Amino acid sequence: MSTTNPNTEILERQDTSSIEEEQGDHERMSHIVLEGFRPNEDEFVSTGPSVAEGIINGTPVRALCGKTWVPNRDPKRYPLCPTCKEIAQNMGWDLPVT
């Protein structure tokens, strides 16, 4: 079995009024967004809107933990979501630098 190399970024989550209100205290955490993966060297499979699209167009993105938000803050100012971190580590992925 080959390991795929996912494209991930860490971003702080902020709910918007148009997105269903989430449970828990994830308002001030950085989350990992899986933007896509490469099943082989010549192919990229998108898993949803990119972080750049979210920032520029106000498009909601989804974190590994399932939280959905429109990114607009510096993720380096907040701790990493423990659920996102656990999922990424269990998949054997390198964590993005925070």
Backbone torsions as a table, in degrees:
resi	resn	phi	psi	omega
1	MET	NA	131.4	-179.9
2	SER	-95.7	148.7	178.7
3	THR	-92.4	130.6	177.2
4	THR	-86.6	156.0	-179.4
5	ASN	-105.9	98.8	-177.5
6	PRO	-75.8	151.4	172.5
7	ASN	-94.5	115.9	-177.8
8	THR	-130.5	154.6	173.3
9	GLU	-141.5	154.1	176.1
10	ILE	-103.4	130.4	178.9
11	LEU	-139.6	150.2	175.4
12	GLU	-77.3	143.0	-177.1
13	ARG	-101.6	135.3	172.6
14	GLN	-136.9	125.0	178.5
15	ASP	-71.1	151.9	171.8
16	THR	-117.3	162.4	-176.5
17	SER	-65.0	-22.7	-178.9
18	SER	-84.3	-8.0	-179.6
19	ILE	-106.5	138.6	-179.4
20	GLU	-54.0	134.2	-178.3
21	GLU	-64.8	133.8	-176.0
22	GLU	-93.1	154.0	175.6
23	GLN	-87.4	154.7	174.6
24	GLY	93.1	174.4	-176.5
25	ASP	-103.0	62.5	179.6
26	HIS	-100.3	10.2	-177.4
27	GLU	-66.0	-31.5	-176.3
28	ARG	-119.7	48.8	176.6
29	MET	-131.6	152.7	171.2
30	SER	-87.9	143.8	-178.8
31	HIS	-124.9	158.0	177.9
32	ILE	-99.6	126.6	179.6
33	VAL	-108.3	122.5	174.8
34	LEU	-87.9	108.7	-177.3
35	GLU	-86.5	-21.9	-179.2
36	GLY	167.5	-179.8	178.8
37	PHE	-147.7	165.6	-179.3
38	ARG	-115.6	101.8	177.3
39	PRO	-67.8	-24.7	172.5
40	ASN	-151.2	173.8	-172.7
41	GLU	-61.9	-30.7	-174.4
42	ASP	-96.8	2.9	-173.2
43	GLU	-130.5	142.3	174.2
44	PHE	-127.2	128.1	179.5
45	VAL	-111.0	116.0	179.6
46	SER	-75.4	142.0	176.6
47	THR	-109.4	6.2	178.6
48	GLY	150.8	-170.8	-179.4
49	PRO	-60.0	143.3	177.6
50	SER	-78.9	162.2	177.9
51	VAL	-62.0	-41.8	178.6
52	ALA	-59.4	-43.4	177.4
53	GLU	-60.5	-41.3	178.9
54	GLY	-61.8	-43.4	-179.2
55	ILE	-69.0	-47.1	-174.9
56	ILE	-73.7	-46.9	-173.7
57	ASN	-100.1	-3.9	-177.8
58	GLY	73.7	25.8	-179.4
59	THR	-83.7	129.9	177.6
60	PRO	-63.9	144.5	175.2
61	VAL	-118.7	161.9	-179.2
62	ARG	-119.6	131.0	178.5
63	ALA	-84.9	166.2	177.6
64	LEU	-56.7	-34.0	-178.5
65	CYS	-77.5	-6.5	178.5
66	GLY	100.9	-7.4	179.5
67	LYS	-70.3	140.5	179.9
68	THR	-120.3	133.1	-179.1
69	TRP	-162.6	168.0	174.6
70	VAL	-100.1	115.2	-176.9
71	PRO	-68.7	136.2	177.6
72	ASN	-157.3	10.2	-179.6
73	ARG	-129.5	163.2	179.5
74	ASP	-74.4	113.8	-176.7
75	PRO	-68.6	-19.8	-178.3
76	LYS	-70.2	-12.0	-179.8
77	ARG	-85.6	-5.4	-172.3
78	TYR	-128.9	154.4	177.6
79	PRO	-71.5	154.6	179.8
80	LEU	-74.5	135.3	177.2
81	CYS	-56.5	124.7	-178.8
82	PRO	-63.8	-31.5	178.9
83	THR	-69.1	-45.9	176.9
84	CYS	-60.3	-43.8	-179.7
85	LYS	-61.1	-45.6	-179.4
86	GLU	-63.1	-43.9	179.3
87	ILE	-61.2	-47.1	-179.1
88	ALA	-62.8	-42.6	179.8
89	GLN	-66.6	-39.8	179.3
90	ASN	-66.0	-26.5	177.0
91	MET	-83.3	-7.1	180.0
92	GLY	79.9	19.7	-179.0
93	TRP	-86.7	148.6	172.0
94	ASP	-72.8	136.0	178.7
95	LEU	-76.6	140.0	175.9
96	PRO	-61.4	148.4	179.7
97	VAL	-71.5	132.6	179.0
98	THR	-109.5	NA	NA
